[in-house]
Amino acid sequence: MDTIQVSDFGRMWESAGEIAKGDYSRFKENGYLYTYPHLAFTTLFYSLVYRVSSGSIYAMKIVNLILSMVSALLVYLIANEISNRKKGLAFLVMAINAPFIFFNNILDSQNLAIPLFYGCVYIYLRVFKDKLNPLYLIVCGVLLSLGNLMRSVGPIFLIAILMHMILFTDYKGLRFKKKNRGNHSMKLMCLPLLLISMYLTTFLLNYAFIWTGVFQKATWETEGNLILYINAGFNHDSNGMWNQYDYDLLRDVGYDYEKAEIEAKRRLSERLEDKDKVMNLISSKYRTQWGAGDFGGLYWSTLELRSNPKSTNDMLVWFNYHFYFIQSFYSAIVLSILYKIYRLWHQNELDKEFIFGVILFIGFVCLHTLIEMQPRYGYIAMPMITALGISGIGTSFRKEGKI
């Protein structure tokens, strides 16, 4: 599908073209990648593809397709670890799951980050279940770092891993069971190594580009951008979504980050005064963020299609007509998760691997409750949502020993 890349997608691809030609002005002070440093490494990756393919956007879409197949494999593997049995259904679900189709057509950093983050999740679950040496947590740290450089949600995965390991480590086994004592203690001892490998990788890659003169600052130096995102996330008029008024704040103060931070805090303070409005906003944000089965993929992948008006219109009509199938499919996945939660509660069972996925999802809910929200931001959680849904299929039958 030949679509024009708009918004940040278009700016990143345009920047990638300039970088591929040796122009690094976007990294200079007040440049696009200086203002939004969290997009720097994704844009660098795009510039590599741009240079190799002579600027063909189709090449990047082929890369997205390959990465989505890797993601499908990881969902299959993760679903197996969560359910403790083979889940070949994972491939079928991924093949017909709308977001994994639509997002291949979009230059979204999540396409690059998902295989890295969920590769980390798979390795972590294997370590947690004593199927891999705890030293593999070092690999988890490297993958978390690379994923975070592509999409700045690494702390959500990191917190989920730390919480899960601390909550579900067998401390009695650590003290009394000599057989397992070494492995339990090794996992806890390797948690600092996970943190060290994550932050060391981030540090080395950043300063490699700073020392070569490409970057002007490290990607974690956001100059108060977080408070700007939180401020926009509580704009009642825009339902906590992107809006021009808050987007223009930095420009309106002449890119003075201190003034922007002060103004953002002032606006945020006013928006948090009415508690009832805040609670209604949070409820509305949750429904908008997690209620659409395509996570905005349909909108972004068909926006400004480069084709004749007749075929474009026919395609959009077809997509809109079939959207309720997409929504029904997503609803079935969510219901499968809820049913498994009910079964675990009803039978007083503790499925530790399943709970890890729930912790991770709750982390994403908390993040997008606070910051500026768009439906497409939730796509990064879709692999885990899918793995949890697949693990829930057949739960009752497995309990009865029928499958």
N, C-alpha and C positions, 0 to 999 in steps of 0.2 A: 504494500500500500504506500503510495507516494505522498506523504504528508509533510507539510511545512512545520519545522520545529519552532515553536513559539515560546514566549515567556523565558524562564531560565534555561530551558532546553535549547532554544535558539541562540541565546547569548553565550552559552557554553560552547556550542558548536562553532559559532563565529569566532570566539576567543581561541578555540583549538586550531582553527585555520591560521590565525595570526601567529600563534606559538610555533606551529609547524614550519612557518617561514622565518623563524628566528626573531620575531617581534614579541618581547616580553613586557610591553607597556601596560598590559592589563594587571600585572603584579605591582606596578608602581603605586605610589601613594594616591588614594582616592580612586584608583582603577577598580574595575569590576571585581577582580579576584583578590584585590587588597581589602576591599570592603566586605567581601564574602569569602574569606579564606578557606572555609570548609568545603568549597567547591573546587579548590585548586588541584588536588590530585586527580579527581575525576576528569577535569578538563585536560590535564596533562596526558591521561590515558587516551582521551579522545584525540588529542593532537598527534599521538603516535599512530593511531588508526588512520587519521586524516592524511598523514604524511605517506604512509605505506600504500594507501588506496587512492592517492591523488585527489582527496577531498570527496570521495564517494560516501554518501550517507547510508547507502545500501550496505556497505561493508560493516558499518557500525551496527546495523540492524541484524546482520548475520552473526556478529559477535554476540548480540543480545540473545539470539536464538540458541546459539551454542551454550551460553551461560544458563538459559532457562532449562535446557536439557540436563545440565549438571545439577541445577536446583531440583529438578524432578527426581533425579537419582538420590539426592540427599534427603528429600522428603520421604522417599521409600525406605531408606536406611534408618532414618529417625523414627518413622512409624513402627518399624520392626523392633527398635530398641524400647519404645514406649509400651508396645503391646506384647513383647516377648514372643512374637511369632511372625511368620512371613506375611507381608501385606502387599501382594502383587497388585491389589486394587489401587495402590497409590499411583502407579503409572497411568492408569485409566483416568483417575480423578484429576491428575495434573494435566493430562492431555486435553481435557474438555473444560477445565477450570478457566473461566473467562479472564481474570486478571493476568494469568500467565500467558495468555494469547495476546491481549491488547497491549501489554507493556513492552512486548518485543518491538513494537513500532514507535516507541517513545525513547528519547535519549535521557532516561532518568537514572540518576546515580544508584538507585536501589537495585537496578539490574546487575551492576557490578558488585555491590555490597552483599547481596543475598547469598551467593555461593560461599563467600568468605565467612560470614557470620554463622551460617548453618553448617559449614564444615567444622567450625569450632564447636557448635552444639553437639554434633554427632560424636566428635572425639571426646568431648566432656562426658557424655552419657556412657560411652564405652569405658572411660576411666572410672566413673562413678560405680559402674557395675563390675569392676575388677576384671574387665576384659582387655584393658591396656595398662601398661606401666604408668604410674602417676606422673612420671617425667614428661609424658605427652601433653601435660598441662602447659608446658613451655610453648608447644606448637599452638595450643589454644590462644595463648597470649599474642603470638605473632599474627595469627589470623584475625583476632579481635582488633589489633592495631591497624592492619591493612583494611579491614572492613570499615573501621571508624574513619579512616582517611578518605574513604569513598562516600560514606554516609555517617553523619555524626550522631549515631545512636549506640555506639559501642558501650557506653556506661550502662545502658539498660541490660545488655547481655551480661556484662561483667557483674553487676549487682545481683542478677538472677542466679548466676553460677555461685557467687559467694554465699548468698542466702541459702541456696539449696544445699550446698556442701556443708555449711555450718549447721543447718537445721536437721539434716538427715544422716550425718555421720554417726555411726554406731559407737557412741562413747563408752558404752559398757564393753563392747568388743575391744575397744582400744585399751581398756584397763585389764580385762579378765581373760579374753580369749587369745591365747598365745598364737593360734593358727592365723588369725586375721589381724593381730595387733600391728604387725609390720606394715601391711598394706594401708590400714586406716591412718596410721601416723604418717606414712609417706604422702598420702593425699593431702593431709592438712599441711605438711611441711612444704609441699610443692605449690600451694596457693600463693605464697609470696613470689615464687618463681614465675607464676602466671602474670602477676602484676608487673614484675620487673621486665619480663620479655615484652609485654604489651607497651609499656612506656618507653623502654629502650629503643624498640623498633620505631616508634613514633618520633622520638628525639633524633635518631640517626638519619631517618629519611628527610625530616624537615631541614636539619642543618646541612645535609648534603646539598640541598637546593639553595639554601641561604649562602653557603660558602661558594657556590658556583655563580652566584649573582642573579639567579632566577627569581627567588622569593625575596621580598623585602622584610618579611616577618614570618614567624611560625604560624601554622594553621590554627593553633589553639589560642592565639592572641586575637580574640574576636572584638576587643575594644567595647565591651558592653552590649554586644548584639543580643545576648540572651535576654536581658531586660526588655529590649525592643520587641522580641518575639513574644515574651510573656504579656507585655502591654497590649500587643495586637490580639493575643489570645483571649483577652477579656473585653474586647470591643463589642458592646451589646448590639450596636447597629449592624455589624457585619457577621453576627453569630460567631464571633471569635475566629473568623477566617481572614485571609488576606484582604486588605482594604487600602485604597489609595491614600487616605488621610494619614494612617500610621506609617505607610511605606515612605511617604514624603518627609517624614519627621527629620531624618538625618540630613537630607538635602536642605530643608528649610533652616537649619541651624548652621549651614555652611560646612557640613561634615566635621563639626566640632563634637567629638564623641562624648566629652564631659557634659556639654549642654544637652545633647541628645538623651543621655542617661538621666539627667535631672528632669527633663520634660517628660520622659517616658514614665518615670516614677510618679510624677505629679498626676498624669493621666490615669495611671493604674490605681493610685490611691482613690481617685474620684470614682472609678468604675467598680471598686470593691466595697463602696459605702453601703449600697442597698443589697443586703444579704439575700433577700428573696429573688432579686433579679440575677444575682450571681448563681444561685442554685438552679434557676430556670435555664440560664446560659449553659451551665455544665451539663445539664440533662440534654439540652438541645445539641450541644457539641458531640456528646456521646452517640446520640442517634445518627447524626450526620456522618461522623467519622467511621462508625462501625456498622452502619445500617445498609450501605450500598454494596452489593455483592461483587461489583466490578472495580471498587475502590477508585472510581473516577477514570478508569482505563478507557472506557467507551468514549467519553468526552474528549480526552486528550489525544487519543489515537485517530479520531476522525475529524478533529478540528482543522478547518481550512484545507480540505483535501485538494490535491493537485490533480484534478480530472474534470471532465466536462460536467456542467451543472446537472444534467439529466441523470448520469450514472451516480454522481455524488448523492443526489436526492434519493434515488432508489435505494442506495446502500444504507443511508441513514434511516430511512423508513423501515428497512428490513431489521436493522439493529434495534430500533426502538420497539418494533413489534415483538421481537424475541427477548426483550430485556427482562420480561417477567420470568422467562425460563432461567435466565442467569440468576435472578433474585431467588427463585425457588431452589436452585442448586445450592446456593450459598446458605440459604435457610436450613437445608437438609444437613449440611456440615455442622452448623451451629447447634441444631437439635441433637445431632449425634454426640456432640461434646456435652451438652446439658444432660443427656440421658446417661452418659457414663458417669458424670458427677453424681447424679441421683443414685445410680447403682452402687457407687463406692460409699456414699453416705448411708444408704439403706442397709448395706451389708457390713458396714463398719470396717471397710477395707482401707488400706493405705497404699496407693500406687505412687511410689516416689518419683518415678520417671514422668508420669502423667502430670503430677503436681509441678514439676519443673516447668513444663510448658505453660501451665496456668499462671505460675509466678511471672514468667516472661511476658505473657499477654497482659497481666495486670500492670506490669511496668510500662508497657506502651500506652495503656489507658491513662495512667497517671501523667505520662509525658504530654500527651495530646490534650489532656484536660487543662494543663498549664499554659502551653505555648500556642502560637498561631496554628490553626488547624485547617487542613484540606483533606478531602477523602483519599487522595492518592498517597498521603503520608502513611496511611495504614497498610500499604502494600507490603512493606518490609515484614509485617507480622503474619502475612498470609501463609507462608510455608508452614509455620508452626500451627496456625489455626487448622490447616489442611491435615497435618500429621496427627493432631489431636482428634480431629473428626474421624479420620480413617481408623485410628486406634479404638474409637468408640463403636465402630460398626461390628456387630456380632458379639458385643460384650455379654449379653444375656445368654446366648447360646454357648459361649465358651465356658461360662460359669457352670452350665449344666453338663459340660463335656460332650456337646453335640458336634462341635467343630474344633 
